[in-house]
Amino acid sequence: MTVLIRHRLPVRFRDCDPLGHVNNAVYLTYLEQARFALWSAQAFFGRPASPPGPRGQGFIMARAEIDFRAQTRYGDELEVRLSLAKIGRTSFTYAYDIVRVADERTVAAATTVQVWFDYDTERPVPISDELRARLAQPTP
């Protein structure tokens, strides 16, 4: 799989639990930060806010799965490596490796399933060929 984006981030003090390591729920935020950095680079964001009315189509997350491999602590620098694992008719799956930069150790591996969704009808809709091409586009 081709890595679409490598997103670096520091472990902040607020990310840690009383035991001194990153709380497991925070990893979902790390995945989200990488996804949004990718989608910004792929020009899915940056449009002016739309007036009230029909909401149109967009992404929703349907599933998230994380395997924890090692602890991370305050001050560590992490790199989230995001790849497109597969595209279906209405959904697509991202695979992630979260790596501690200092020693290149994978601290977590994850997958998320996103659905292309019509917010007005509240139903999944097919992913167009144009959208498929944009989703597979790596960042520069």
C-alpha positions as CSV (number, residue, x, y, z in Angstrom):
1,M,0.0,0.0,0.0
2,T,1.1,3.5,-0.8
3,V,1.4,5.9,2.1
4,L,-0.8,8.9,1.2
5,I,0.4,11.1,4.1
6,R,2.9,11.1,6.9
7,H,1.6,13.3,9.6
8,R,3.8,14.2,12.6
9,L,2.6,15.3,15.9
10,P,4.0,15.6,19.5
11,V,2.5,13.8,22.4
12,R,1.1,16.5,24.6
13,F,0.8,16.5,28.4
14,R,-3.0,16.5,28.1
15,D,-2.8,13.3,26.0
16,C,-1.5,11.3,28.9
17,D,-3.4,9.5,31.7
18,P,-2.4,9.2,35.4
19,L,-0.1,6.3,34.5
20,G,2.0,8.6,32.3
21,H,1.3,7.1,28.9
22,V,-1.0,8.2,26.1
23,N,-4.6,7.3,26.9
24,N,-6.0,4.8,24.4
25,A,-8.9,7.1,23.4
26,V,-6.4,9.8,22.3
27,Y,-5.2,7.6,19.4
28,L,-8.6,8.2,17.7
29,T,-7.8,11.9,17.7
30,Y,-4.3,11.1,16.2
31,L,-6.0,9.2,13.4
32,E,-8.5,12.0,12.9
33,Q,-5.7,14.6,12.7
34,A,-4.0,12.6,10.0
35,R,-7.3,12.1,8.0
36,F,-8.0,15.8,8.1
37,A,-4.5,16.7,7.1
38,L,-4.9,14.3,4.1
39,W,-8.3,15.6,3.2
40,S,-7.1,19.2,3.4
41,A,-4.3,18.4,1.0
42,Q,-6.7,16.6,-1.3
43,A,-8.8,19.7,-1.4
44,F,-11.9,18.3,0.4
45,F,-11.9,21.2,2.8
46,G,-11.4,24.9,2.4
47,R,-14.8,25.7,0.9
48,P,-16.7,28.6,2.5
49,A,-19.4,27.6,4.9
50,S,-22.7,26.9,3.2
51,P,-25.9,28.7,4.2
52,P,-28.6,26.8,6.1
53,G,-30.4,24.3,3.9
54,P,-29.5,21.0,2.3
55,R,-26.3,19.6,3.8
56,G,-25.2,17.5,0.9
57,Q,-22.7,14.7,0.9
58,G,-19.6,14.0,2.9
59,F,-17.7,11.4,4.9
60,I,-18.8,9.7,8.1
61,M,-16.8,7.1,10.0
62,A,-18.5,3.8,10.4
63,R,-15.8,1.8,12.1
64,A,-12.5,2.2,13.9
65,E,-10.1,-0.5,15.1
66,I,-6.8,0.0,16.9
67,D,-4.1,-2.5,18.0
68,F,-1.8,-1.1,20.6
69,R,1.8,-2.3,20.4
70,A,3.9,-0.1,22.7
71,Q,3.4,2.8,25.1
72,T,4.1,6.4,24.2
73,R,4.7,9.2,26.7
74,Y,4.7,12.9,27.0
75,G,7.4,14.5,24.7
76,D,7.5,11.6,22.2
77,E,7.1,12.6,18.5
78,L,4.8,10.4,16.5
79,E,4.3,10.0,12.8
80,V,0.9,8.7,11.6
81,R,1.3,6.9,8.2
82,L,-2.0,6.7,6.5
83,S,-2.7,4.4,3.5
84,L,-5.8,3.7,1.4
85,A,-6.4,-0.1,2.0
86,K,-9.5,-0.5,-0.2
87,I,-12.4,1.3,-1.8
88,G,-15.9,-0.3,-2.1
89,R,-19.1,0.9,-3.7
90,T,-20.0,3.4,-0.9
91,S,-17.2,3.1,1.6
92,F,-13.4,3.1,1.8
93,T,-10.9,1.8,4.4
94,Y,-7.8,3.5,5.6
95,A,-4.9,1.7,7.3
96,Y,-2.6,3.5,9.7
97,D,0.7,2.9,11.4
98,I,1.5,5.2,14.3
99,V,5.3,5.2,14.6
100,R,7.5,6.7,17.4
101,V,10.0,8.8,15.4
102,A,12.9,8.4,17.8
103,D,13.2,4.6,17.3
104,E,10.9,3.9,14.3
105,R,8.9,1.6,16.5
106,T,5.2,1.0,15.6
107,V,3.2,1.9,18.7
108,A,-0.2,1.3,17.2
109,A,-1.8,0.0,14.0
110,A,-5.3,0.9,13.0
111,T,-8.0,0.8,10.4
112,T,-11.0,3.1,9.9
113,V,-13.9,2.6,7.5
114,Q,-15.5,5.8,6.1
115,V,-18.7,6.0,4.2
116,W,-19.7,8.5,1.5
117,F,-22.9,9.7,3.0
118,D,-25.9,11.9,2.0
119,Y,-26.6,13.9,5.1
120,D,-30.1,14.9,3.9
121,T,-31.4,11.4,3.1
122,E,-29.2,9.9,5.9
123,R,-28.1,7.1,3.5
124,P,-24.8,5.9,2.0
125,V,-24.3,6.9,-1.7
126,P,-22.0,5.5,-4.3
127,I,-18.5,6.8,-4.6
128,S,-17.9,8.4,-8.0
129,D,-14.9,7.7,-10.2
130,E,-13.7,11.3,-9.6
131,L,-13.9,10.8,-5.9
132,R,-12.1,7.5,-6.1
133,A,-9.2,9.2,-7.9
134,R,-9.0,12.0,-5.3
135,L,-9.0,9.5,-2.4
136,A,-6.1,7.6,-3.8
137,Q,-4.0,10.7,-4.4
138,P,-0.9,10.9,-2.2
139,T,0.2,14.3,-0.7
140,P,3.2,16.0,-2.2
